[in-house]
Amino acid sequence: MKTIKTAVSLPAETYQKVEKIRKNMGKSRSEIFADALNQMIKNLEVKEAEARDAAAYKAHPETSDEHRGWEKRVAEAWDFGDDWTEEYNATK
């Protein structure tokens, strides 16, 4: 993988915490920062996907028929029987 060298400025307290963490983990500063940034990128990608999904469901909400269809599939897949939804709905 191609790498690019960069410089960052950190609060002294953050730097000290990073140093302690990286030494305990046996990693270089570069590895720690790359890991942290990659995790941040993944988290942002998940949030973006969730926002897209929420917008799509808001624009085209499930119908009652679709919801019942999923309940039936779940019941069949888990062999709950046909009456599990009545028991479930009674607890709401």
MOPAC internal coordinates of N, CA, C and O (Angstrom, degrees):
PM7 1SCF
backbone

  N    0.0000 0     0.00 0     0.00 0    0    0    0
  C    1.4382 1     0.00 0     0.00 0    1    0    0
  C    1.5306 1   108.47 1     0.00 0    2    1    0
  O    1.2310 1   121.05 1   -45.17 1    3    2    1
  N    1.3217 1   115.59 1   134.83 1    3    2    1
  C    1.4521 1   121.00 1   178.26 1    5    3    2
  C    1.5260 1   108.82 1   -73.91 1    6    5    3
  O    1.2310 1   120.16 1   -41.57 1    7    6    5
  N    1.3089 1   117.30 1   138.43 1    7    6    5
  C    1.4593 1   121.21 1   178.54 1    9    7    6
  C    1.5163 1   110.08 1  -119.97 1   10    9    7
  O    1.2310 1   121.51 1   -23.92 1   11   10    9
  N    1.3213 1   114.71 1   156.08 1   11   10    9
  C    1.4594 1   122.03 1   176.77 1   13   11   10
  C    1.5144 1   107.32 1  -126.17 1   14   13   11
  O    1.2310 1   120.78 1   -47.54 1   15   14   13
  N    1.2981 1   116.11 1   132.46 1   15   14   13
  C    1.4560 1   121.08 1   179.75 1   17   15   14
  C    1.5246 1   108.69 1   -85.56 1   18   17   15
  O    1.2310 1   121.07 1   -44.66 1   19   18   17
  N    1.3410 1   115.57 1   135.34 1   19   18   17
  C    1.4534 1   120.34 1   179.67 1   21   19   18
  C    1.5213 1   109.17 1  -142.86 1   22   21   19
  O    1.2310 1   120.53 1   -18.65 1   23   22   21
  N    1.3042 1   116.58 1   161.35 1   23   22   21
  C    1.4632 1   121.34 1   177.15 1   25   23   22
  C    1.5190 1   108.54 1  -116.77 1   26   25   23
  O    1.2310 1   120.77 1   -39.12 1   27   26   25
  N    1.3225 1   116.13 1   140.88 1   27   26   25
  C    1.4565 1   121.02 1   177.50 1   29   27   26
  C    1.5118 1   109.18 1  -129.94 1   30   29   27
  O    1.2310 1   121.15 1   -27.46 1   31   30   29
  N    1.3124 1   115.40 1   152.54 1   31   30   29
  C    1.4611 1   121.28 1   174.87 1   33   31   30
  C    1.5189 1   107.95 1  -107.27 1   34   33   31
  O    1.2310 1   120.97 1   -46.40 1   35   34   33
  N    1.3343 1   115.75 1   133.60 1   35   34   33
  C    1.4584 1   121.56 1  -178.28 1   37   35   34
  C    1.5228 1   110.14 1  -129.37 1   38   37   35
  O    1.2310 1   120.30 1   -28.43 1   39   38   37
  N    1.3132 1   117.04 1   151.57 1   39   38   37
  C    1.4599 1   118.24 1   169.10 1   41   39   38
  C    1.5358 1   108.61 1   -61.31 1   42   41   39
  O    1.2310 1   120.21 1   -35.23 1   43   42   41
  N    1.3083 1   117.20 1   144.77 1   43   42   41
  C    1.4712 1   121.95 1  -176.95 1   45   43   42
  C    1.5264 1   111.20 1   -56.10 1   46   45   43
  O    1.2310 1   120.16 1   140.23 1   47   46   45
  N    1.3174 1   117.31 1   -39.77 1   47   46   45
  C    1.4622 1   120.62 1  -178.86 1   49   47   46
  C    1.5351 1   111.19 1   -64.04 1   50   49   47
  O    1.2310 1   120.63 1   139.26 1   51   50   49
  N    1.3257 1   116.40 1   -40.74 1   51   50   49
  C    1.4628 1   120.45 1   178.15 1   53   51   50
  C    1.5223 1   110.04 1   -64.57 1   54   53   51
  O    1.2310 1   120.65 1   135.96 1   55   54   53
  N    1.3223 1   116.37 1   -44.04 1   55   54   53
  C    1.4669 1   121.15 1   179.39 1   57   55   54
  C    1.5247 1   110.71 1   -58.46 1   58   57   55
  O    1.2310 1   120.57 1   135.23 1   59   58   57
  N    1.3224 1   116.52 1   -44.77 1   59   58   57
  C    1.4650 1   120.79 1  -179.31 1   61   59   58
  C    1.5365 1   111.08 1   -63.40 1   62   61   59
  O    1.2310 1   120.52 1   139.52 1   63   62   61
  N    1.3150 1   116.62 1   -40.48 1   63   62   61
  C    1.4662 1   120.15 1   178.13 1   65   63   62
  C    1.5229 1   111.08 1   -65.31 1   66   65   63
  O    1.2310 1   120.78 1   137.55 1   67   66   65
  N    1.3308 1   116.11 1   -42.45 1   67   66   65
  C    1.4620 1   120.67 1   178.72 1   69   67   66
  C    1.5258 1   110.18 1   -62.52 1   70   69   67
  O    1.2310 1   120.33 1   137.09 1   71   70   69
  N    1.3056 1   116.98 1   -42.91 1   71   70   69
  C    1.4608 1   120.75 1   179.35 1   73   71   70
  C    1.5265 1   111.15 1   -59.86 1   74   73   71
  O    1.2310 1   120.45 1   135.54 1   75   74   73
  N    1.3163 1   116.74 1   -44.46 1   75   74   73
  C    1.4642 1   120.49 1   179.75 1   77   75   74
  C    1.5242 1   110.16 1   -63.31 1   78   77   75
  O    1.2310 1   120.56 1   134.47 1   79   78   77
  N    1.3200 1   116.53 1   -45.53 1   79   78   77
  C    1.4628 1   121.06 1  -179.51 1   81   79   78
  C    1.5207 1   111.05 1   -61.98 1   82   81   79
  O    1.2310 1   120.45 1   131.68 1   83   82   81
  N    1.3249 1   116.74 1   -48.32 1   83   82   81
  C    1.4685 1   119.76 1  -175.35 1   85   83   82
  C    1.5166 1   111.35 1   -65.84 1   86   85   83
  O    1.2310 1   120.33 1   143.12 1   87   86   85
  N    1.3246 1   116.97 1   -36.88 1   87   86   85
  C    1.4718 1   119.56 1   178.46 1   89   87   86
  C    1.5227 1   110.28 1   -66.21 1   90   89   87
  O    1.2310 1   120.51 1   137.65 1   91   90   89
  N    1.3263 1   116.62 1   -42.35 1   91   90   89
  C    1.4693 1   120.46 1   178.29 1   93   91   90
  C    1.5226 1   111.67 1   -63.81 1   94   93   91
  O    1.2310 1   120.70 1   147.06 1   95   94   93
  N    1.3190 1   116.27 1   -32.94 1   95   94   93
  C    1.4653 1   120.79 1  -179.01 1   97   95   94
  C    1.5257 1   112.59 1   -88.31 1   98   97   95
  O    1.2310 1   120.35 1   169.43 1   99   98   97
  N    1.3242 1   116.93 1   -10.57 1   99   98   97
  C    1.4555 1   120.17 1  -178.35 1  101   99   98
  C    1.5162 1   113.11 1    69.41 1  102  101   99
  O    1.2310 1   120.97 1  -146.62 1  103  102  101
  N    1.3307 1   115.76 1    33.38 1  103  102  101
  C    1.4678 1   120.28 1  -178.77 1  105  103  102
  C    1.5249 1   110.22 1  -116.60 1  106  105  103
  O    1.2310 1   121.95 1   -21.28 1  107  106  105
  N    1.3160 1   113.87 1   158.72 1  107  106  105
  C    1.4652 1   119.75 1   175.69 1  109  107  106
  C    1.5302 1   109.12 1   -78.99 1  110  109  107
  O    1.2310 1   121.06 1   -16.58 1  111  110  109
  N    1.3142 1   115.57 1   163.42 1  111  110  109
  C    1.4639 1   120.32 1   174.98 1  113  111  110
  C    1.5242 1   110.62 1   -57.97 1  114  113  111
  O    1.2310 1   121.12 1   137.76 1  115  114  113
  N    1.3048 1   115.47 1   -42.24 1  115  114  113
  C    1.4692 1   119.99 1  -179.82 1  117  115  114
  C    1.5292 1   111.05 1   -60.56 1  118  117  115
  O    1.2310 1   120.50 1   137.28 1  119  118  117
  N    1.3280 1   116.65 1   -42.72 1  119  118  117
  C    1.4630 1   119.93 1   179.02 1  121  119  118
  C    1.5295 1   111.31 1   -63.52 1  122  121  119
  O    1.2310 1   120.73 1   137.31 1  123  122  121
  N    1.3264 1   116.21 1   -42.69 1  123  122  121
  C    1.4684 1   120.41 1  -179.39 1  125  123  122
  C    1.5262 1   110.24 1   -62.61 1  126  125  123
  O    1.2310 1   120.31 1   132.07 1  127  126  125
  N    1.3289 1   117.02 1   -47.93 1  127  126  125
  C    1.4605 1   119.68 1  -179.09 1  129  127  126
  C    1.5308 1   111.37 1   -66.45 1  130  129  127
  O    1.2310 1   120.03 1   139.79 1  131  130  129
  N    1.3268 1   117.54 1   -40.21 1  131  130  129
  C    1.4622 1   120.19 1   178.25 1  133  131  130
  C    1.5310 1   110.35 1   -63.61 1  134  133  131
  O    1.2310 1   120.28 1   136.40 1  135  134  133
  N    1.3401 1   117.07 1   -43.60 1  135  134  133
  C    1.4684 1   120.74 1   177.77 1  137  135  134
  C    1.5265 1   110.77 1   -60.20 1  138  137  135
  O    1.2310 1   120.50 1   133.57 1  139  138  137
  N    1.3320 1   116.64 1   -46.43 1  139  138  137
  C    1.4677 1   121.01 1  -178.34 1  141  139  138
  C    1.5298 1   111.02 1   -63.56 1  142  141  139
  O    1.2310 1   120.37 1   136.03 1  143  142  141
  N    1.3163 1   116.89 1   -43.97 1  143  142  141
  C    1.4616 1   120.07 1   180.00 1  145  143  142
  C    1.5272 1   111.57 1   -67.83 1  146  145  143
  O    1.2310 1   120.44 1   140.25 1  147  146  145
  N    1.3238 1   116.76 1   -39.75 1  147  146  145
  C    1.4673 1   119.09 1   177.68 1  149  147  146
  C    1.5272 1   110.76 1   -63.45 1  150  149  147
  O    1.2310 1   120.01 1   140.69 1  151  150  149
  N    1.3318 1   117.59 1   -39.31 1  151  150  149
  C    1.4662 1   120.34 1   177.54 1  153  151  150
  C    1.5257 1   110.84 1   -65.71 1  154  153  151
  O    1.2310 1   120.47 1   139.69 1  155  154  153
  N    1.3307 1   116.70 1   -40.31 1  155  154  153
  C    1.4613 1   120.40 1   177.74 1  157  155  154
  C    1.5346 1   110.31 1   -62.22 1  158  157  155
  O    1.2310 1   120.43 1   137.17 1  159  158  157
  N    1.3196 1   116.79 1   -42.83 1  159  158  157
  C    1.4664 1   121.29 1   178.84 1  161  159  158
  C    1.5275 1   110.05 1   -61.93 1  162  161  159
  O    1.2310 1   120.03 1   134.96 1  163  162  161
  N    1.3380 1   117.55 1   -45.04 1  163  162  161
  C    1.4678 1   120.63 1   178.38 1  165  163  162
  C    1.5249 1   110.80 1   -60.86 1  166  165  163
  O    1.2310 1   120.41 1   135.74 1  167  166  165
  N    1.3375 1   116.82 1   -44.26 1  167  166  165
  C    1.4687 1   120.50 1   179.04 1  169  167  166
  C    1.5259 1   111.24 1   -60.09 1  170  169  167
  O    1.2310 1   120.33 1   136.91 1  171  170  169
  N    1.3252 1   116.97 1   -43.09 1  171  170  169
  C    1.4595 1   120.82 1   178.54 1  173  171  170
  C    1.5266 1   111.03 1   -64.77 1  174  173  171
  O    1.2310 1   120.23 1   139.61 1  175  174  173
  N    1.3207 1   117.17 1   -40.39 1  175  174  173
  C    1.4639 1   120.42 1   178.74 1  177  175  174
  C    1.5300 1   110.95 1   -63.41 1  178  177  175
  O    1.2310 1   120.53 1   140.62 1  179  178  177
  N    1.3359 1   116.59 1   -39.38 1  179  178  177
  C    1.4657 1   120.11 1   177.72 1  181  179  178
  C    1.5241 1   109.98 1   -65.49 1  182  181  179
  O    1.2310 1   120.16 1   135.53 1  183  182  181
  N    1.3351 1   117.31 1   -44.47 1  183  182  181
  C    1.4662 1   120.41 1   179.08 1  185  183  182
  C    1.5273 1   111.40 1   -61.79 1  186  185  183
  O    1.2310 1   120.66 1   139.78 1  187  186  185
  N    1.3278 1   116.33 1   -40.22 1  187  186  185
  C    1.4633 1   120.04 1   178.28 1  189  187  186
  C    1.5241 1   110.66 1   -64.57 1  190  189  187
  O    1.2310 1   120.10 1   137.47 1  191  190  189
  N    1.3277 1   117.42 1   -42.53 1  191  190  189
  C    1.4603 1   121.05 1   178.83 1  193  191  190
  C    1.5276 1   110.43 1   -64.41 1  194  193  191
  O    1.2310 1   120.49 1   138.46 1  195  194  193
  N    1.3407 1   116.66 1   -41.54 1  195  194  193
  C    1.4638 1   120.13 1   178.37 1  197  195  194
  C    1.5228 1   110.94 1   -63.85 1  198  197  195
  O    1.2310 1   120.50 1   140.89 1  199  198  197
  N    1.3326 1   116.64 1   -39.11 1  199  198  197
  C    1.4690 1   120.23 1   178.71 1  201  199  198
  C    1.5306 1   110.51 1   -65.61 1  202  201  199
  O    1.2310 1   120.41 1   138.90 1  203  202  201
  N    1.3462 1   116.82 1   -41.10 1  203  202  201
  C    1.4701 1   120.09 1   176.93 1  205  203  202
  C    1.5235 1   110.71 1   -62.59 1  206  205  203
  O    1.2310 1   120.73 1   135.72 1  207  206  205
  N    1.3364 1   116.20 1   -44.28 1  207  206  205
  C    1.4730 1   120.02 1   179.05 1  209  207  206
  C    1.5213 1   110.93 1   -62.02 1  210  209  207
  O    1.2310 1   120.50 1   134.98 1  211  210  209
  N    1.3281 1   116.65 1   -45.02 1  211  210  209
  C    1.4680 1   120.35 1  -179.59 1  213  211  210
  C    1.5208 1   110.79 1   -61.83 1  214  213  211
  O    1.2310 1   120.50 1   137.93 1  215  214  213
  N    1.3310 1   116.66 1   -42.07 1  215  214  213
  C    1.4679 1   120.47 1   178.80 1  217  215  214
  C    1.5298 1   110.72 1   -64.22 1  218  217  215
  O    1.2310 1   120.68 1   140.28 1  219  218  217
  N    1.3258 1   116.31 1   -39.72 1  219  218  217
  C    1.4672 1   119.82 1   179.80 1  221  219  218
  C    1.5236 1   110.49 1   -66.77 1  222  221  219
  O    1.2310 1   119.99 1   137.22 1  223  222  221
  N    1.3353 1   117.62 1   -42.78 1  223  222  221
  C    1.4665 1   120.26 1   178.51 1  225  223  222
  C    1.5224 1   111.40 1   -66.80 1  226  225  223
  O    1.2310 1   120.73 1   145.81 1  227  226  225
  N    1.3350 1   116.20 1   -34.19 1  227  226  225
  C    1.4648 1   119.66 1   178.25 1  229  227  226
  C    1.5279 1   109.93 1   -68.01 1  230  229  227
  O    1.2310 1   120.95 1   139.65 1  231  230  229
  N    1.3304 1   115.78 1   -40.35 1  231  230  229
  C    1.4634 1   120.29 1   179.81 1  233  231  230
  C    1.5280 1   111.66 1   -71.58 1  234  233  231
  O    1.2310 1   120.42 1   147.48 1  235  234  233
  N    1.3170 1   116.81 1   -32.52 1  235  234  233
  C    1.4706 1   121.82 1  -178.12 1  237  235  234
  C    1.5267 1   108.80 1  -137.16 1  238  237  235
  O    1.2310 1   120.02 1  -105.81 1  239  238  237
  N    1.3400 1   117.57 1    74.19 1  239  238  237
  C    1.4693 1   119.33 1  -177.42 1  241  239  238
  C    1.5240 1   112.14 1   -64.29 1  242  241  239
  O    1.2310 1   121.77 1   -24.47 1  243  242  241
  N    1.3371 1   114.21 1   155.53 1  243  242  241
  C    1.4636 1   119.60 1   176.25 1  245  243  242
  C    1.5118 1   109.71 1   -63.18 1  246  245  243
  O    1.2310 1   121.24 1   -37.47 1  247  246  245
  N    1.3016 1   115.24 1   142.53 1  247  246  245
  C    1.4615 1   119.56 1   173.80 1  249  247  246
  C    1.5283 1   108.43 1   -87.15 1  250  249  247
  O    1.2310 1   121.06 1   -15.36 1  251  250  249
  N    1.3254 1   115.59 1   164.64 1  251  250  249
  C    1.4679 1   119.73 1   177.20 1  253  251  250
  C    1.5245 1   111.07 1   -59.16 1  254  253  251
  O    1.2310 1   120.83 1   141.12 1  255  254  253
  N    1.3259 1   116.02 1   -38.88 1  255  254  253
  C    1.4598 1   119.71 1   179.33 1  257  255  254
  C    1.5246 1   111.40 1   -63.37 1  258  257  255
  O    1.2310 1   120.36 1   137.73 1  259  258  257
  N    1.3268 1   116.91 1   -42.27 1  259  258  257
  C    1.4655 1   119.95 1   178.10 1  261  259  258
  C    1.5233 1   110.27 1   -63.45 1  262  261  259
  O    1.2310 1   120.78 1   138.38 1  263  262  261
  N    1.3310 1   116.11 1   -41.62 1  263  262  261
  C    1.4588 1   120.18 1  -179.54 1  265  263  262
  C    1.5331 1   110.60 1   -63.53 1  266  265  263
  O    1.2310 1   120.62 1   136.00 1  267  266  265
  N    1.3209 1   116.42 1   -44.00 1  267  266  265
  C    1.4645 1   119.93 1   178.00 1  269  267  266
  C    1.5237 1   110.96 1   -63.46 1  270  269  267
  O    1.2310 1   120.74 1   144.07 1  271  270  269
  N    1.3160 1   116.18 1   -35.93 1  271  270  269
  C    1.4641 1   119.66 1   177.49 1  273  271  270
  C    1.5193 1   111.52 1   -60.93 1  274  273  271
  O    1.2310 1   120.53 1   137.96 1  275  274  273
  N    1.3376 1   116.60 1   -42.04 1  275  274  273
  C    1.4656 1   120.43 1   177.90 1  277  275  274
  C    1.5183 1   111.19 1   -67.34 1  278  277  275
  O    1.2310 1   120.18 1   139.99 1  279  278  277
  N    1.3284 1   117.27 1   -40.01 1  279  278  277
  C    1.4680 1   119.99 1   177.97 1  281  279  278
  C    1.5262 1   110.24 1   -58.67 1  282  281  279
  O    1.2310 1   120.91 1   137.79 1  283  282  281
  N    1.3300 1   115.87 1   -42.21 1  283  282  281
  C    1.4622 1   120.08 1  -179.25 1  285  283  282
  C    1.5247 1   110.27 1   -65.20 1  286  285  283
  O    1.2310 1   120.32 1   135.80 1  287  286  285
  N    1.3447 1   116.99 1   -44.20 1  287  286  285
  C    1.4598 1   119.81 1  -179.63 1  289  287  286
  C    1.5278 1   111.46 1   -62.57 1  290  289  287
  O    1.2310 1   120.62 1   138.86 1  291  290  289
  N    1.3312 1   116.41 1   -41.14 1  291  290  289
  C    1.4672 1   120.27 1   178.99 1  293  291  290
  C    1.5250 1   109.60 1   -63.77 1  294  293  291
  O    1.2310 1   120.60 1   134.47 1  295  294  293
  N    1.3259 1   116.46 1   -45.53 1  295  294  293
  C    1.4668 1   120.23 1   179.86 1  297  295  294
  C    1.5246 1   110.81 1   -59.90 1  298  297  295
  O    1.2310 1   120.38 1   138.53 1  299  298  297
  N    1.3195 1   116.87 1   -41.47 1  299  298  297
  C    1.4657 1   120.32 1   179.61 1  301  299  298
  C    1.5231 1   110.89 1   -68.04 1  302  301  299
  O    1.2310 1   120.83 1   137.48 1  303  302  301
  N    1.3246 1   116.01 1   -42.52 1  303  302  301
  C    1.4596 1   119.88 1  -177.75 1  305  303  302
  C    1.5282 1   111.55 1   -65.33 1  306  305  303
  O    1.2310 1   120.65 1   143.66 1  307  306  305
  N    1.3171 1   116.36 1   -36.34 1  307  306  305
  C    1.4619 1   120.84 1  -177.25 1  309  307  306
  C    1.5219 1   112.27 1  -101.97 1  310  309  307
  O    1.2310 1   120.43 1  -176.97 1  311  310  309
  N    1.3068 1   116.79 1     3.03 1  311  310  309
  C    1.4594 1   122.38 1   177.73 1  313  311  310
  C    1.5308 1   111.61 1    53.54 1  314  313  311
  O    1.2310 1   121.00 1  -132.66 1  315  314  313
  N    1.3368 1   115.69 1    47.34 1  315  314  313
  C    1.4578 1   120.89 1   177.91 1  317  315  314
  C    1.5261 1   111.50 1   -81.81 1  318  317  315
  O    1.2310 1   120.38 1   164.76 1  319  318  317
  N    1.2958 1   116.88 1   -15.24 1  319  318  317
  C    1.4546 1   119.65 1  -175.27 1  321  319  318
  C    1.5167 1   109.93 1    88.91 1  322  321  319
  O    1.2310 1   120.74 1    -4.70 1  323  322  321
  N    1.3145 1   116.19 1   175.30 1  323  322  321
  C    1.4568 1   120.63 1  -174.26 1  325  323  322
  C    1.5212 1   114.04 1   -80.77 1  326  325  323
  O    1.2310 1   119.40 1   158.79 1  327  326  325
  N    1.3227 1   118.75 1   -21.21 1  327  326  325
  C    1.4626 1   119.99 1  -171.98 1  329  327  326
  C    1.5190 1   114.09 1   -95.98 1  330  329  327
  O    1.2310 1   119.13 1  -173.74 1  331  330  329
  N    1.3275 1   119.27 1     6.26 1  331  330  329
  C    1.4621 1   120.07 1  -176.82 1  333  331  330
  C    1.5167 1   112.72 1   -64.24 1  334  333  331
  O    1.2310 1   119.61 1   148.78 1  335  334  333
  N    1.3481 1   118.36 1   -31.22 1  335  334  333
  C    1.4656 1   119.71 1  -177.69 1  337  335  334
  C    1.5207 1   111.46 1   -68.90 1  338  337  335
  O    1.2310 1   120.31 1   146.41 1  339  338  337
  N    1.3125 1   117.01 1   -33.59 1  339  338  337
  C    1.4702 1   119.57 1   177.83 1  341  339  338
  C    1.5195 1   110.44 1   -64.80 1  342  341  339
  O    1.2310 1   120.54 1   135.72 1  343  342  341
  N    1.3220 1   116.57 1   -44.28 1  343  342  341
  C    1.4660 1   120.68 1   177.82 1  345  343  342
  C    1.5262 1   110.49 1   -64.34 1  346  345  343
  O    1.2310 1   120.76 1   138.14 1  347  346  345
  N    1.3182 1   116.15 1   -41.86 1  347  346  345
  C    1.4621 1   120.20 1   179.75 1  349  347  346
  C    1.5120 1   111.01 1   -63.75 1  350  349  347
  O    1.2310 1   120.24 1   131.51 1  351  350  349
  N    1.3414 1   117.15 1   -48.49 1  351  350  349
  C    1.4711 1   121.31 1  -178.85 1  353  351  350
  C    1.5232 1   111.94 1   -64.00 1  354  353  351
  O    1.2310 1   119.75 1   151.41 1  355  354  353
  N    1.3262 1   118.08 1   -28.59 1  355  354  353
  C    1.4596 1   121.42 1   178.99 1  357  355  354
  C    1.5223 1   112.01 1   -68.90 1  358  357  355
  O    1.2310 1   120.13 1   158.99 1  359  358  357
  N    1.3443 1   117.36 1   -21.01 1  359  358  357
  C    1.4597 1   120.53 1  -179.94 1  361  359  358
  C    1.5094 1   112.92 1   -86.34 1  362  361  359
  O    1.2310 1   120.08 1   171.44 1  363  362  361
  N    1.3205 1   117.45 1    -8.56 1  363  362  361
  C    1.4783 1   121.14 1  -178.71 1  365  363  362
  C    1.5049 1   110.80 1   -77.61 1  366  365  363
  O    1.2310 1   120.10 1   180.00 1  367  366  365

